Amino acid sequence: MHVLHFIKQFVFHPTKTGAIAPSSQSLADLITDAADLSNASSVIEFGSGTGIFTEKILQKVSKDTKFFALEINPDFVKATISRCPNVTIYHDSATNAKKYLHRLALKECDSIICGLPWASFSEGLQNELLDTIVDILKPGGKFLTFAYLQGLLLPAGIRFKKNLSTRFKHLTKTETVWLNFPPAFVYCAEK
Ligand SMILES: C[S@@+](CC[C@H](N)C(=O)[O-])C[C@H]1O[C@@H](n2cnc3c(N)ncnc32)[C@H](O)[C@@H]1O
């Protein structure tokens, strides 16, 4: 999917898309390296967009890893499949992740790599999604999500950071990827 199509999705679905451009390759490398994917037996991606993280996840997981993505926008589902034809992706909200884990006869997963636009979500949706994530991660499981630098100043971004630190045992933050548009970093949370 061309960047112009991404911008179009932002114009028609601003709060769900939450960005005017897809993430950079550098951010995709940073978030997928932080997830220790070669040792994960089960991985889920939330909000694949054009599949920039999906492509890296598929390159970094082992052949036995169970992996699927959830994406709420049908145009982005198509874009992810076009970039990664072998991906398992469901057109559904991340809030329903548990249902798809059960289809694999799993209750929990090792890692969640997330591209959701937290700073544009309401408090209720942030809490619902975070509760789902904590529920379906194994103890010691990793949750990786990126945030834009400017979001640290927005009320929803501040609330999100606080919610992460109250729900997870360990929370760290990577360096900033300045060449991402806008500049972004990754939160690394461990249950
Ligand atoms: C900021 S974009 C990131 C896309 C891609 N991961 C990237 O980094 O370029 C946010 C993505 O989350 C998707 N999304 C928003 N709410 C969602 C939800 N509740 N469940 C699944 N996907 C969602 C949007 O449609 C969009 O593709």
PDBQT file of the ligand as one rigid body, heavy atoms in Angstrom, charges set to zero:
ROOT
HETATM    1  C1  LIG A 201      -0.640   3.766  13.869  1.00  0.00    +0.000 C 
HETATM    2  S1  LIG A 201      -1.291   2.509  12.773  1.00  0.00    +0.000 S 
HETATM    3  C2  LIG A 201       0.118   1.399  12.829  1.00  0.00    +0.000 C 
HETATM    4  C3  LIG A 201       0.172   0.458  11.673  1.00  0.00    +0.000 C 
HETATM    5  C4  LIG A 201       1.481  -0.354  11.571  1.00  0.00    +0.000 C 
HETATM    6  N1  LIG A 201       1.637  -1.258  12.705  1.00  0.00    +0.000 N 
HETATM    7  C5  LIG A 201       2.663   0.578  11.484  1.00  0.00    +0.000 C 
HETATM    8  O1  LIG A 201       3.383   0.672  12.490  1.00  0.00    +0.000 OA
HETATM    9  O2  LIG A 201       2.838   1.199  10.432  1.00  0.00    +0.000 OA
HETATM   10  C6  LIG A 201      -2.519   1.738  13.836  1.00  0.00    +0.000 C 
HETATM   11  C7  LIG A 201      -3.159   0.484  13.286  1.00  0.00    +0.000 C 
HETATM   12  O3  LIG A 201      -4.012  -0.103  14.299  1.00  0.00    +0.000 OA
HETATM   13  C8  LIG A 201      -5.241  -0.505  13.692  1.00  0.00    +0.000 C 
HETATM   14  N2  LIG A 201      -6.262  -0.585  14.769  1.00  0.00    +0.000 N 
HETATM   15  C9  LIG A 201      -6.857   0.448  15.432  1.00  0.00    +0.000 A 
HETATM   16  N3  LIG A 201      -7.686  -0.017  16.373  1.00  0.00    +0.000 NA
HETATM   17  C10 LIG A 201      -7.610  -1.377  16.342  1.00  0.00    +0.000 A 
HETATM   18  C11 LIG A 201      -8.214  -2.433  17.092  1.00  0.00    +0.000 A 
HETATM   19  N4  LIG A 201      -9.071  -2.177  18.090  1.00  0.00    +0.000 N 
HETATM   20  N5  LIG A 201      -7.885  -3.708  16.787  1.00  0.00    +0.000 NA
HETATM   21  C12 LIG A 201      -7.014  -3.998  15.771  1.00  0.00    +0.000 A 
HETATM   22  N6  LIG A 201      -6.419  -3.038  15.021  1.00  0.00    +0.000 NA
HETATM   23  C13 LIG A 201      -6.705  -1.747  15.304  1.00  0.00    +0.000 A 
HETATM   24  C14 LIG A 201      -5.474   0.570  12.647  1.00  0.00    +0.000 C 
HETATM   25  O4  LIG A 201      -6.422   0.210  11.681  1.00  0.00    +0.000 OA
HETATM   26  C15 LIG A 201      -4.060   0.748  12.086  1.00  0.00    +0.000 C 
HETATM   27  O5  LIG A 201      -3.776  -0.195  11.105  1.00  0.00    +0.000 OA
ENDROOT
TORSDOF 0
